Amino acid sequence: MSDSDSSESDVGNRYVRDRRASEIDRELERVQRQKQESSNRPPKTVDKDKESRRRFIFNRWPRAPDGGTITPENAVIGKLAPGDLQLWGETLNDFHIINRYPLKKGEKSYLITITTSSKMLGWCEKNNENYAIDEMAEARMEADPTVVEPYDIARLIRDHEKAAFDYALESGLKDLVPRPSISAPRYPMPWPRVPFSRSMRKWPQPPMLEKLLPLSSLPTTLVVHDPWGTVDGHYKSRRHSWKPPMRGTKALRYRLQLSSAGEQRIKDEQKAAQEKKDAETKILETFLADPHTRNQMPKNGLVIRTHAGSEADVEPPIFCLLSAPPAVDPNEPAHLRISPSHHLGSGNHSVLYDAEYEVPRDLLVPRPFCDSCVFETAIRIRDEEDSTSSGDKPTNATGDDMLADTKVPDKDSEPALNPSTGKEKESVLQTVDKFSWSDYKGPIRVVCVDVHYFKPFDEPCRHFVDNQEEIRKPPTATVRVAAKLSKQGDNHLKAEARNYEAFPLYFFQHWNGLVIPPSQQHPVPVGAMAPQYYGYYVFDALVDDDDPIAQGPLPEQGVEMDTSDTGGKKDVYRSPILLMELCGTPINGDELCVDDREEAISLFNRFHCAGWTHQSLYQRNIVRKPGPISAHPDERLLNSQSNKGMGENWTFRMIDYGRSRNFEDEKHPCYDGRDYREVLRVENNKLWNWLSFNDYPAE
């Protein structure tokens, strides 16, 4: 090799070494930069308990050796979750891993899929593959998807009122009389309750309203009592107790405002209600034409058992057909009380408060009736009819003589009580559902009874004249809701209300069972996606604050009272108010176990499957509270403290729908014709990273 060749080789080697060194330096800089960025984040510690999955698929559906191949063309649609999601099962035992084609001995399959019991049952019956006999038998016993109702709000309200009444008795108010109090003509003693009372012993906190209310039943008028002026949309950090008002205090009257989607929803509700009424009328007409156990009995009735067995030579049972209860008047105003002490959070566009919502009692608690009076009336009518035909003298038996315990005809009605003890008892008076389980088969006698449904201040019947607790009921019911206010010049709240009114009904419903949404591989509960919606109200006028339960505070020193329609100010801003369910606190991804993380993510996946984009996918817009929704609040509290403090049976919701849009249905009132494929891609990437625990949308 010549010297020139050697020098050229050295130069080339130095160039390669320098190039490699520069690449290594750049790589080291990149690694250093990543370490720097990661050092700014909180350290992620892996907790074995958090990463231990409790909801997973553990069953494998056996295939017949000579069975066919499962293809998309011959697949069967099983039981569907709301939103037409196919992979639904009642329990974890109803999810299976399946080989799409039968395996030969020693053969391994790489073509497997996830399925459910109902899908495989349908496919096996269609293709005559009866190899998995035990699995098919269990699949036939699987229940259908049904709505799970929240814990009865009427029962919680009655418990709250009972606690108040018991405290009044302990305080020495033992000689209570059924008359209105002087200070509050609309309320019997010991009401009205002081707003935002905190003493758990004296006045327990009002229950949270979680019931789905039809949009057509919401009060059209809302009287807002806002002594601190929070409706201007700015958070005020003052903390005061509720005090008597100065003379001339004004309250704010708001009116319910509906979008075109809300008007359409009311039409759909009215149509569904009419169809239900027509079906009930048909059942009633069929039963009255042939009153026999072979025909379905109407639900609005009670059954009097006149015998203990199923012998034939006995008097047939008496079906008491009850008159319908009075309808709820939507024109009766509701009241809302807002306090800065119950501020929940503030954002760029809105302020949220834990508010007290006082509604007409009939909206949440059905009016009670005296079933002893129903029993007496039915027996009297029967005896009169018999005496007319036979000439015998009617009996003078009373309901107390023959009635040992009573049940109400509807599970939402007031519980029937013994007037003397106030406790439930056994009886020959039964609900239709309970009677349907009896052994009796034969004719039934029908008696129409005009029922008196009690309202506050009604003269009590003789059975309850000594039961003050049952007599002294307030005309209203107070519950807790979230009141969302908008900052001036922002339209997100109006857009959010329109979206709430346009959402399909299953967005607000809780369902039984589990589902595997698209892009996920493990079952998650089928809970509601959105909070319950209780109306969007806009300011209408100032009214006199003469409601004694809504007394405002004393004005601060140096602050002039607002006694005119404008309060002496120009362009006074009064925010619209969106009322919705209290759904808990924002989540922290680092504190969630892997099952809860999957459940939170499933809300967005199901939202996308319904044709919607959220466009504000962050942790602050996913909230949770103790569950399950059907359990008593005390049981939920215990669940939140179980599982080594991580809790279990949480219920998750999405909030903040001001930017949400429908991208699928061109006829939808919230349809946006822009191309949202990029938005969906970004949201799906966020969800996937979060699910993998690499990163999560924390901003």
GINORBEL-V733222 format. One record per residue. N is the residue number from 0. OMEGA is omega in degrees with one decimal (NA if undefined). D_LAST is the distance of its C-alpha to the last C-alpha in whole Angstrom. Layout:
BEGIN
<<N;OMEGA;D_LAST> <N;OMEGA;D_LAST>>
END
This chain:
BEGIN
<<0;180.0;65> <1;179.7;66> <2;-179.6;64> <3;178.0;63> <4;179.7;61> <5;-179.4;60> <6;177.7;58> <7;178.6;57> <8;179.1;55> <9;179.4;54> <10;178.9;52> <11;179.3;51> <12;178.1;50> <13;179.8;48> <14;179.3;46> <15;-179.9;45> <16;179.4;44> <17;-179.9;42> <18;178.0;40> <19;179.4;39> <20;179.7;38> <21;177.3;36> <22;178.1;34> <23;179.0;34> <24;178.9;33> <25;178.5;30> <26;177.8;29> <27;177.5;29> <28;179.1;27> <29;178.3;24> <30;179.5;24> <31;-179.7;24> <32;177.2;21> <33;177.7;19> <34;-179.6;20> <35;179.9;19> <36;-178.9;16> <37;179.7;16> <38;178.6;17> <39;178.7;14> <40;175.1;12> <41;-178.8;14> <42;179.1;17> <43;177.8;17> <44;-178.6;20> <45;177.2;22> <46;-177.6;23> <47;179.2;26> <48;179.4;26> <49;-177.7;23> <50;177.2;24> <51;-176.4;27> <52;178.5;27> <53;177.2;29> <54;-179.9;29> <55;-178.0;30> <56;-176.9;33> <57;-179.1;37> <58;172.9;39> <59;-178.5;41> <60;-178.8;43> <61;179.6;47> <62;175.9;48> <63;-179.3;52> <64;-179.1;54> <65;-178.6;55> <66;-179.1;52> <67;179.7;51> <68;178.1;48> <69;-179.9;44> <70;176.0;43> <71;-178.0;41> <72;-177.6;44> <73;178.7;46> <74;-178.6;42> <75;176.2;43> <76;179.3;40> <77;178.3;40> <78;-172.6;38> <79;171.0;35> <80;176.8;32> <81;-174.3;31> <82;178.3;30> <83;172.9;32> <84;-168.2;31> <85;-171.6;33> <86;178.5;33> <87;175.2;33> <88;-179.0;35> <89;179.0;36> <90;176.0;35> <91;-179.1;34> <92;-178.4;38> <93;175.3;38> <94;-174.2;36> <95;165.7;38> <96;-172.7;38> <97;169.4;41> <98;-176.9;43> <99;176.6;43> <100;-178.4;47> <101;-179.3;49> <102;172.2;49> <103;-177.0;53> <104;179.8;54> <105;-178.0;52> <106;176.5;50> <107;-178.4;46> <108;173.9;43> <109;179.9;40> <110;-179.3;40> <111;-179.5;39> <112;177.7;36> <113;-179.3;35> <114;179.9;37> <115;-178.2;37> <116;-177.2;41> <117;177.8;41> <118;-178.0;41> <119;176.2;43> <120;178.4;46> <121;-178.9;46> <122;-179.0;46> <123;178.1;49> <124;179.7;51> <125;-175.8;51> <126;176.5;52> <127;175.4;54> <128;-175.4;53> <129;-176.4;53> <130;-177.8;53> <131;-174.1;50> <132;-177.6;52> <133;-179.7;50> <134;179.6;47> <135;177.7;48> <136;177.4;50> <137;-179.6;46> <138;178.8;44> <139;180.0;47> <140;-178.3;46> <141;179.4;42> <142;177.7;41> <143;175.1;40> <144;180.0;36> <145;178.8;37> <146;176.1;34> <147;-177.9;34> <148;173.3;34> <149;178.4;32> <150;-171.4;34> <151;-179.2;37> <152;178.6;36> <153;178.9;39> <154;178.5;40> <155;178.7;37> <156;178.6;39> <157;177.2;42> <158;178.9;41> <159;179.1;39> <160;179.1;43> <161;178.2;45> <162;178.1;43> <163;-179.7;44> <164;178.7;47> <165;178.3;48> <166;178.2;47> <167;177.9;49> <168;178.3;52> <169;-176.5;51> <170;177.1;51> <171;179.5;55> <172;-174.6;54> <173;-178.5;57> <174;-179.8;59> <175;178.7;56> <176;-177.3;58> <177;177.0;57> <178;179.1;56> <179;176.6;54> <180;-176.7;53> <181;-176.3;54> <182;-177.8;51> <183;-174.3;49> <184;-176.8;51> <185;-171.3;49> <186;173.0;48> <187;173.8;50> <188;7.3;50> <189;176.9;48> <190;7.8;46> <191;178.7;44> <192;176.5;41> <193;-178.1;39> <194;176.6;36> <195;174.5;33> <196;-173.5;36> <197;-175.9;34> <198;-179.2;37> <199;-179.0;37> <200;-176.5;40> <201;-176.7;42> <202;177.8;39> <203;178.7;36> <204;178.1;33> <205;-179.7;33> <206;174.8;32> <207;177.4;29> <208;-179.0;30> <209;-176.3;29> <210;175.3;32> <211;-179.9;31> <212;175.0;33> <213;-179.2;35> <214;-179.0;34> <215;-178.8;38> <216;-177.7;38> <217;177.7;35> <218;-179.6;37> <219;-179.6;38> <220;179.4;38> <221;176.9;35> <222;-175.3;37> <223;177.5;34> <224;-171.4;35> <225;-174.8;32> <226;-178.3;34> <227;177.1;31> <228;-179.1;30> <229;-176.6;27> <230;174.8;27> <231;175.1;27> <232;178.5;23> <233;-178.8;22> <234;177.6;21> <235;-172.7;25> <236;-179.7;24> <237;179.1;28> <238;-179.5;29> <239;169.3;33> <240;-177.5;35> <241;-175.7;37> <242;178.9;40> <243;-176.0;43> <244;169.4;42> <245;179.6;44> <246;179.3;47> <247;179.3;46> <248;-179.7;42> <249;170.7;41> <250;-176.8;38> <251;177.1;36> <252;178.4;37> <253;177.2;35> <254;179.8;36> <255;178.8;34> <256;-178.6;33> <257;172.0;33> <258;176.8;31> <259;176.9;34> <260;178.0;32> <261;177.4;32> <262;178.1;36> <263;178.9;36> <264;177.7;35> <265;177.1;37> <266;178.3;40> <267;178.4;39> <268;179.6;39> <269;177.7;42> <270;178.5;43> <271;178.8;42> <272;178.9;44> <273;177.5;47> <274;177.2;47> <275;179.6;47> <276;178.8;49> <277;178.6;52> <278;178.8;51> <279;178.1;52> <280;178.8;55> <281;177.2;56> <282;-179.5;56> <283;-179.0;58> <284;179.0;61> <285;-178.7;61> <286;-179.9;61> <287;177.8;64> <288;179.5;66> <289;-178.1;66> <290;-176.2;65> <291;-179.4;65> <292;177.6;63> <293;178.3;63> <294;179.4;61> <295;-178.6;57> <296;175.8;57> <297;-178.2;55> <298;-175.7;52> <299;179.6;53> <300;175.3;56> <301;-178.8;57> <302;175.8;60> <303;177.5;63> <304;-178.9;65> <305;177.8;68> <306;-176.5;69> <307;-176.7;68> <308;-178.5;68> <309;-178.8;69> <310;-176.9;72> <311;-175.0;74> <312;177.9;76> <313;177.2;74> <314;-178.3;73> <315;177.4;70> <316;179.5;66> <317;175.3;65> <318;179.3;62> <319;178.4;61> <320;-173.3;60> <321;174.2;57> <322;-175.6;57> <323;176.2;53> <324;179.9;51> <325;-179.7;50> <326;178.5;47> <327;-179.3;44> <328;-179.6;45> <329;-180.0;41> <330;176.6;43> <331;-171.5;43> <332;171.1;40> <333;-178.4;37> <334;178.4;36> <335;179.8;32> <336;-176.6;32> <337;179.4;29> <338;176.3;28> <339;179.8;26> <340;-177.3;26> <341;176.2;25> <342;-178.2;21> <343;-178.3;18> <344;178.7;15> <345;178.2;15> <346;-179.8;12> <347;-173.0;13> <348;-170.3;16> <349;176.2;17> <350;-174.9;18> <351;-179.6;19> <352;168.6;22> <353;-171.4;24> <354;175.3;27> <355;-173.6;31> <356;-178.7;32> <357;-174.9;36> <358;172.8;37> <359;-172.4;41> <360;-177.1;42> <361;-178.5;43> <362;-175.6;40> <363;-176.8;39> <364;178.4;42> <365;179.8;45> <366;179.0;48> <367;172.7;50> <368;-179.2;54> <369;-179.2;57> <370;172.5;58> <371;176.2;61> <372;176.7;62> <373;-179.9;61> <374;-178.9;63> <375;-179.1;66> <376;-179.7;66> <377;179.1;66> <378;179.7;69> <379;179.6;71> <380;178.4;70> <381;-178.3;71> <382;177.9;75> <383;178.5;75> <384;179.7;75> <385;-179.0;77> <386;178.3;80> <387;-178.2;80> <388;-175.7;81> <389;-179.2;83> <390;179.2;85> <391;178.1;83> <392;-178.3;82> <393;-179.4;78> <394;177.6;76> <395;-179.2;75> <396;179.3;72> <397;179.6;69> <398;-179.4;66> <399;179.9;66> <400;-171.7;69> <401;-173.5;67> <402;178.2;64> <403;176.4;62> <404;-176.1;58> <405;175.4;57> <406;-179.8;53> <407;-175.8;52> <408;-177.9;52> <409;-176.8;48> <410;-179.2;45> <411;-177.0;43> <412;177.0;46> <413;178.6;47> <414;177.7;49> <415;-174.4;53> <416;170.5;54> <417;-176.1;57> <418;-175.8;58> <419;-176.7;60> <420;-176.9;58> <421;-179.0;54> <422;179.5;54> <423;-177.0;54> <424;177.1;57> <425;-171.5;59> <426;172.1;60> <427;177.5;62> <428;-171.9;60> <429;172.0;57> <430;178.8;54> <431;-179.1;55> <432;-179.9;52> <433;-179.9;54> <434;-178.7;58> <435;178.6;57> <436;-177.6;56> <437;-178.4;60> <438;-175.0;63> <439;174.0;65> <440;-179.6;66> <441;-177.6;68> <442;-179.5;68> <443;178.2;66> <444;-176.3;68> <445;175.9;65> <446;178.9;65> <447;-177.3;63> <448;175.9;62> <449;-172.4;61> <450;173.2;58> <451;178.0;57> <452;-173.8;54> <453;169.3;53> <454;-177.5;51> <455;177.7;51> <456;172.5;54> <457;175.8;56> <458;-176.2;59> <459;174.5;59> <460;-174.3;61> <461;-179.4;64> <462;-176.3;62> <463;-176.8;59> <464;-179.5;61> <465;-179.1;60> <466;-175.0;57> <467;-177.2;55> <468;-179.8;51> <469;-178.4;52> <470;-169.6;53> <471;176.6;51> <472;177.7;48> <473;-179.7;46> <474;-179.0;46> <475;175.9;42> <476;-178.5;39> <477;178.1;36> <478;179.9;33> <479;176.8;29> <480;173.7;26> <481;177.0;23> <482;-177.7;24> <483;-178.8;21> <484;-177.7;22> <485;174.2;21> <486;-172.7;21> <487;178.2;24> <488;-177.9;24> <489;-176.6;21> <490;-178.0;22> <491;-176.4;19> <492;178.0;21> <493;177.7;24> <494;179.0;22> <495;177.9;21> <496;178.1;24> <497;179.1;26> <498;177.5;23> <499;-178.1;24> <500;-179.3;28> <501;-178.9;28> <502;172.8;26> <503;-172.9;29> <504;-175.4;30> <505;172.9;29> <506;-176.1;25> <507;-173.6;26> <508;172.8;29> <509;-177.2;29> <510;176.3;31> <511;174.3;33> <512;-176.7;33> <513;-179.8;30> <514;173.7;29> <515;-179.5;28> <516;175.2;25> <517;-178.3;25> <518;173.9;24> <519;-173.4;24> <520;-177.5;27> <521;-177.8;27> <522;176.1;28> <523;178.2;25> <524;-179.0;26> <525;179.0;27> <526;175.5;25> <527;179.0;24> <528;-175.1;21> <529;173.7;21> <530;174.1;22> <531;-174.2;26> <532;-175.6;26> <533;169.9;29> <534;177.1;29> <535;-173.5;28> <536;178.2;30> <537;-176.0;31> <538;-179.9;33> <539;-176.7;37> <540;172.8;39> <541;178.6;40> <542;178.3;42> <543;179.4;44> <544;-177.2;42> <545;177.5;45> <546;-174.7;44> <547;179.4;44> <548;-175.2;41> <549;-177.1;39> <550;-178.4;40> <551;-178.2;38> <552;171.1;38> <553;-179.5;40> <554;178.0;39> <555;-177.5;38> <556;-180.0;41> <557;179.4;41> <558;-178.4;39> <559;-179.4;41> <560;178.6;41> <561;-176.7;40> <562;178.8;44> <563;-178.5;44> <564;-179.3;42> <565;-179.8;40> <566;-179.4;40> <567;-179.2;41> <568;177.3;38> <569;176.5;38> <570;177.9;35> <571;-179.7;33> <572;175.1;30> <573;-172.1;30> <574;166.1;27> <575;-175.4;27> <576;174.2;26> <577;-179.8;24> <578;179.5;26> <579;-177.2;24> <580;170.6;24> <581;-171.8;22> <582;174.9;20> <583;-174.2;19> <584;177.4;16> <585;-176.2;12> <586;169.8;12> <587;-174.5;11> <588;-179.1;12> <589;-177.2;14> <590;-176.2;16> <591;170.3;17> <592;-173.3;20> <593;178.2;21> <594;178.9;22> <595;178.2;20> <596;177.8;17> <597;-180.0;19> <598;178.0;20> <599;-179.7;16> <600;-178.0;16> <601;178.3;20> <602;-180.0;19> <603;178.4;17> <604;177.6;20> <605;176.7;22> <606;177.3;21> <607;-179.6;21> <608;178.6;25> <609;177.9;25> <610;-177.7;25> <611;168.7;21> <612;-177.6;18> <613;176.4;15> <614;172.3;13> <615;-171.8;10> <616;177.8;9> <617;-179.9;6> <618;-177.7;7> <619;-179.6;8> <620;170.6;10> <621;-177.4;12> <622;178.4;15> <623;173.0;18> <624;-177.0;21> <625;179.5;24> <626;-0.1;27> <627;-173.4;29> <628;-177.7;29> <629;-176.5;33> <630;176.0;33> <631;179.5;34> <632;178.3;32> <633;177.8;33> <634;178.0;33> <635;179.1;29> <636;177.5;29> <637;178.6;31> <638;-179.0;29> <639;-178.8;26> <640;-178.1;28> <641;177.5;29> <642;178.6;28> <643;177.0;28> <644;179.7;26> <645;-179.6;23> <646;177.4;25> <647;-179.2;26> <648;175.3;26> <649;171.8;23> <650;-175.6;22> <651;175.8;19> <652;168.0;18> <653;176.6;16> <654;176.0;15> <655;-179.1;14> <656;-177.2;17> <657;-179.3;17> <658;-174.7;16> <659;-178.9;18> <660;173.0;21> <661;-176.3;24> <662;-170.6;25> <663;-174.0;28> <664;-178.0;31> <665;-179.9;32> <666;-178.0;34> <667;-179.7;31> <668;179.6;30> <669;-178.7;26> <670;176.5;27> <671;-173.5;26> <672;-179.7;28> <673;-179.5;25> <674;-175.7;25> <675;179.6;22> <676;179.2;22> <677;177.3;20> <678;178.2;17> <679;-179.6;18> <680;-179.7;18> <681;-179.3;15> <682;178.7;14> <683;176.9;16> <684;177.4;15> <685;-179.2;12> <686;-178.6;14> <687;177.9;17> <688;-179.8;15> <689;179.1;13> <690;178.6;17> <691;179.2;18> <692;174.8;16> <693;-178.2;15> <694;179.2;11> <695;-177.1;9> <696;-173.9;6> <697;-175.2;4> <698;NA;0>>
END
